[in-house]
């Protein structure tokens, strides 16, 4: 028992060094999910992780959180999968959580991932979207929302935007991995990352409404940046997070 006080002390130290977390649960029919928040959303930036299987981005944020003390992260958690599960009767129905921020995008996502679905699910998910937006949107409309995403090598990259009407401008640095890039909605942010010779996309004002958070933020004039990095590129994503935070603090 002599070692017990020492073990308790170590545990207290670990708790003290760990970022403070809080969470809120949401019903999805017979299923549930939760939004886990690290830090306070009353910050200069709120980082968001919407896909529960994109863990590199979450780990990267947690490792730099002490260095960016005026930022929070909100992570959507359910089952560790990319798609959200909505339980109805004995069945599960699936939707992409980054395609629910418009009715068009929500319904297209339901059609894509399910052979059919009850109409009330669309109505219920629209309410769910409203609830999580109320939770994640900062009161100050000038506060940045920064999405954290990971991709698979050679399947989605900045090259996907070349000749794409969803992109108004594209800057590619040949010496950087095309899977690691920023997507922004404001020209000033595009010019900043371009000046640093980073891979960066400026989303078009007429981009197709796929229900993504970037489309929502542009439509309602919320400053938005997406940090996109290949799965496993944790050190790169750490640097990208710090770079975005430094940029936002100077604005």
C-alpha positions as CSV (number, residue, x, y, z in Angstrom):
1,X,0.0,0.0,0.0
2,X,3.0,2.3,0.3
3,X,3.0,2.9,-3.4
4,X,-0.7,3.9,-3.4
5,X,-0.2,7.6,-2.7
6,X,2.4,7.8,-5.4
7,X,0.1,6.2,-8.0
8,X,-2.7,8.6,-7.0
9,X,-0.3,11.5,-7.4
10,X,0.7,10.4,-10.9
11,X,-3.0,10.0,-11.8
12,X,-3.7,13.5,-10.6
13,X,-0.8,14.9,-12.6
14,X,-2.0,13.1,-15.8
15,X,-5.5,14.6,-15.2
16,X,-4.1,18.0,-14.7
17,X,-2.1,17.8,-17.9
18,X,-4.9,16.4,-20.0
19,X,-7.2,18.8,-21.8
20,X,-10.5,19.4,-20.1
21,X,-13.3,17.6,-21.9
22,X,-17.1,18.0,-21.8
23,X,-19.7,16.3,-24.0
24,X,-23.4,16.5,-25.0
25,X,-25.4,13.5,-26.3
26,X,-27.9,13.5,-29.1
27,X,-30.5,11.0,-30.1
28,X,-30.5,9.6,-33.6
29,X,-33.7,7.5,-33.4
30,X,-32.7,4.4,-31.4
31,X,-29.1,5.3,-31.7
32,X,-27.1,8.1,-30.0
33,X,-24.0,10.1,-30.7
34,X,-22.1,12.8,-28.8
35,X,-20.2,16.0,-29.3
36,X,-17.0,15.9,-27.2
37,X,-15.5,19.4,-26.6
38,X,-11.9,20.1,-25.5
39,X,-11.5,23.6,-24.2
40,X,-14.1,26.4,-24.4
41,X,-15.9,27.3,-27.6
42,X,-15.6,30.9,-26.5
43,X,-12.2,31.0,-28.3
44,X,-10.6,32.6,-31.3
45,X,-11.2,29.4,-33.2
46,X,-13.3,26.3,-33.0
47,X,-11.8,23.2,-34.6
48,X,-14.2,20.5,-35.7
49,X,-13.9,16.8,-36.4
50,X,-17.0,15.5,-38.0
51,X,-15.9,12.0,-39.3
52,X,-15.4,9.6,-36.5
53,X,-12.8,7.5,-38.4
54,X,-10.4,10.4,-39.1
55,X,-8.3,10.0,-36.0
56,X,-5.0,11.5,-37.2
57,X,-6.6,15.0,-37.1
58,X,-7.9,14.5,-33.6
59,X,-4.6,13.2,-32.3
60,X,-2.8,16.1,-34.0
61,X,-5.0,18.7,-32.3
62,X,-4.6,17.1,-28.9
63,X,-0.8,17.1,-29.2
64,X,-0.7,20.9,-29.9
65,X,-3.6,22.0,-27.8
66,X,-1.4,23.4,-25.0
67,X,0.4,25.5,-27.6
68,X,-2.9,27.0,-28.9
69,X,-4.6,27.8,-25.7
70,X,-7.3,30.0,-27.1
71,X,-8.8,27.3,-29.3
72,X,-11.3,24.5,-28.8
73,X,-12.0,21.2,-30.6
74,X,-15.4,19.7,-31.0
75,X,-15.4,16.0,-32.1
76,X,-18.5,14.1,-33.3
77,X,-18.3,10.6,-31.9
78,X,-20.5,7.5,-32.4
79,X,-19.1,4.2,-33.5
80,X,-15.7,5.0,-35.0
81,X,-17.1,5.0,-38.6
82,X,-17.2,7.7,-41.2
83,X,-21.0,7.6,-41.5
84,X,-23.6,8.3,-38.7
85,X,-26.1,5.6,-37.9
86,X,-29.7,6.5,-37.4
87,X,-31.7,3.7,-35.7
88,X,-35.3,3.2,-36.8
89,X,-37.2,0.1,-35.8
90,X,-34.8,-2.9,-36.3
91,X,-32.8,-1.1,-39.0
92,X,-29.9,1.4,-39.2
93,X,-29.8,4.2,-41.8
94,X,-26.6,6.0,-42.8
95,X,-25.7,9.6,-43.5
96,X,-22.4,11.5,-43.9
97,X,-22.2,14.0,-41.1
98,X,-20.5,16.5,-43.4
99,X,-23.4,16.4,-45.8
100,X,-26.2,17.4,-43.5
101,X,-25.9,21.2,-43.4
102,X,-28.5,21.8,-46.1
103,X,-31.7,19.9,-46.9
104,X,-30.5,19.1,-50.4
105,X,-27.2,17.7,-49.1
106,X,-28.9,15.7,-46.4
107,X,-31.4,14.1,-48.7
108,X,-28.7,13.3,-51.3
109,X,-26.6,11.7,-48.7
110,X,-29.5,9.5,-47.4
111,X,-30.2,8.4,-51.0
112,X,-26.5,7.6,-51.6
113,X,-26.0,5.5,-48.5
114,X,-29.4,3.7,-48.3
115,X,-31.6,1.9,-50.7
116,X,-34.6,3.5,-49.2
117,X,-35.5,5.3,-45.9
118,X,-38.6,6.5,-44.0
119,X,-39.4,10.2,-44.7
120,X,-39.4,11.0,-41.0
121,X,-35.7,10.3,-40.8
122,X,-34.9,13.3,-43.0
123,X,-37.0,15.5,-40.8
124,X,-35.4,14.2,-37.6
125,X,-31.9,14.6,-39.0
126,X,-32.7,18.2,-40.0
127,X,-33.6,18.9,-36.4
128,X,-30.4,17.1,-35.3
129,X,-28.4,19.4,-37.6
130,X,-30.0,22.5,-36.1
131,X,-29.1,21.3,-32.6
132,X,-25.5,20.6,-33.3
133,X,-25.1,23.9,-35.2
134,X,-26.4,25.7,-32.0
135,X,-23.8,23.8,-30.1
136,X,-20.7,24.4,-32.3
137,X,-21.3,27.8,-33.8
138,X,-19.6,30.5,-31.7
139,X,-21.7,33.5,-30.6
140,X,-19.2,35.8,-32.3
141,X,-19.8,35.4,-36.0
142,X,-16.2,36.4,-36.8
143,X,-14.8,33.4,-34.9
144,X,-13.3,30.9,-37.3
145,X,-14.6,27.4,-37.7
146,X,-11.7,25.1,-38.7
147,X,-12.6,21.7,-40.0
148,X,-10.2,18.8,-39.4
149,X,-10.2,16.1,-42.1
150,X,-8.1,13.2,-43.2
151,X,-8.0,11.6,-46.7
152,X,-6.7,8.5,-48.3
153,X,-3.5,8.6,-50.5
154,X,-4.3,9.6,-54.1
155,X,-8.1,9.4,-53.7
156,X,-8.8,13.0,-52.8
157,X,-6.2,15.8,-53.0
158,X,-5.8,19.4,-54.1
159,X,-5.5,18.1,-57.6
160,X,-9.2,17.2,-57.4
161,X,-9.9,20.9,-57.7
162,X,-8.0,21.6,-60.9
163,X,-10.6,22.6,-63.5
164,X,-13.3,22.1,-60.9
165,X,-16.1,24.8,-60.9
166,X,-16.3,24.4,-57.1
167,X,-12.9,26.1,-56.9
168,X,-12.4,29.8,-57.6
169,X,-8.6,29.6,-57.2
170,X,-6.1,26.9,-56.7
171,X,-2.4,27.2,-55.6
172,X,-0.3,24.1,-55.7
173,X,3.3,23.8,-54.4
174,X,4.9,20.9,-56.3
175,X,7.2,20.1,-53.4
176,X,4.3,19.5,-51.0
177,X,2.2,16.3,-50.9
178,X,-1.0,17.1,-52.8
179,X,-3.0,15.2,-50.1
180,X,-2.1,17.9,-47.6
181,X,-3.9,21.2,-48.3
182,X,-6.1,24.0,-47.0
183,X,-9.6,24.9,-48.3
184,X,-10.8,28.4,-47.5
185,X,-13.8,30.5,-48.2
186,X,-12.2,34.0,-48.0
187,X,-9.7,35.5,-50.5
188,X,-7.5,37.0,-47.7
189,X,-7.0,33.5,-46.3
190,X,-6.2,32.1,-49.7
191,X,-3.6,34.8,-50.4
192,X,-2.0,34.2,-46.9
193,X,-1.4,30.5,-47.5
194,X,-0.4,31.2,-51.1
195,X,2.3,33.6,-49.8
196,X,3.6,30.7,-47.6
197,X,3.7,28.5,-50.7
198,X,1.1,26.1,-49.3
199,X,-1.4,24.0,-51.2
200,X,-4.6,26.0,-50.9
201,X,-8.0,26.1,-52.5
202,X,-10.4,29.0,-52.5
203,X,-14.0,27.7,-52.7
204,X,-16.2,29.2,-55.3
205,X,-19.2,31.3,-54.3
206,X,-21.2,29.1,-56.7
207,X,-19.9,25.8,-55.5
208,X,-22.3,22.9,-55.7
209,X,-24.5,22.5,-52.5
210,X,-23.4,19.1,-51.2
211,X,-24.5,19.9,-47.7
212,X,-21.0,20.3,-46.4
213,X,-20.0,22.7,-43.6
214,X,-17.9,24.7,-46.0
215,X,-20.9,25.5,-48.1
216,X,-23.0,26.4,-45.0
217,X,-20.3,28.7,-43.7
218,X,-19.9,30.5,-47.0
219,X,-23.6,30.9,-47.4
220,X,-24.0,32.4,-43.9
221,X,-20.7,34.3,-44.0
222,X,-19.0,32.4,-41.3
223,X,-15.2,32.4,-41.6
224,X,-14.1,28.8,-42.4
225,X,-10.9,26.9,-43.1
226,X,-10.5,23.2,-43.8
227,X,-7.2,21.5,-42.8
228,X,-7.0,18.5,-45.0
229,X,-4.2,16.0,-44.5
230,X,-3.5,12.4,-45.5
231,X,-4.3,9.8,-42.9
232,X,-1.1,9.2,-40.9
233,X,0.4,12.6,-41.7
234,X,0.1,13.6,-38.0
235,X,3.3,15.8,-37.8
236,X,2.2,17.7,-41.0
237,X,-1.3,18.2,-39.6
238,X,0.1,19.4,-36.3
239,X,2.1,22.1,-38.2
240,X,-1.0,23.0,-40.3
241,X,-3.1,23.5,-37.2
242,X,-0.5,25.7,-35.6
243,X,-0.1,27.7,-38.8
244,X,-3.9,28.3,-39.0
245,X,-4.1,29.3,-35.4
246,X,-1.2,31.8,-35.7
247,X,-2.9,33.3,-38.8
248,X,-6.3,33.6,-37.1
249,X,-4.8,35.3,-34.0
250,X,-3.2,38.0,-36.1
251,X,-6.5,38.9,-38.0
